[in-house]
Amino acid sequence: MNELELSLREKELHCLLDLSRLVETPGIEIDAILEGTVHILPPALKYPDISCAQVTLMNQCHQTANFRRTDWCLTSPIIVHNQIQGELTVCYLEERPPLDVGPFAGEKRSLLDAVAERIGKIAERKLATAALAKSEKRLNDIVENALIGISIVQDGQEVYRNPELRRLIGEADKDASFLDLPHVHPEDRQKVKSSFKSLMAGQLPKVDMVYRIYPRIDQQFSLKWVDCRAT
């Protein structure tokens, strides 16, 4: 490998390293990654002074200020979830001697393919994260506005009560064990505690029971019957 080829390989490695650093920037969004990518690519080409780049992904398009589609272009598809959702393009603004792919060496094809593949994987991850956040918000909205009381217990501690359950039995005591069951009527407490213990030990898949609660809300005690399902 001569000195020129060694220099070109070094620039390709710098391109991939710069892309990795860009992607790993805390909190970076996909549009900033795409914008950064088009500026990372031209310096990795053989003729950076007459190079430009463009990336399209779904409804987004980012390109260098000098981008112009010419007869000397190299393009790689961006695949997201097994479908082509965009493309990565580099162009020379002036004609240069032919190599493996027009005026581009075969290594540039490999570089462009590698960057396009990385962008596709990033897009898949970002889409999955956005879908999860949307799903979590939808679930949270349902739970927060439910007309039934909902409680979440982890490691024997009650970590969440929705507004309806707080209305029914008050706020959770963060220092108390869930199995203390202070709001359950004393005559039903042992039955309820035994059922919850069996559930939490994995001996039962779910528990359905009716029992009395006697919560103290606003300094007043009020007897209520509840139909409880725990899983």
Disulfide bonds with the S-S distance in Angstrom:
Cys73-Cys91 2.28
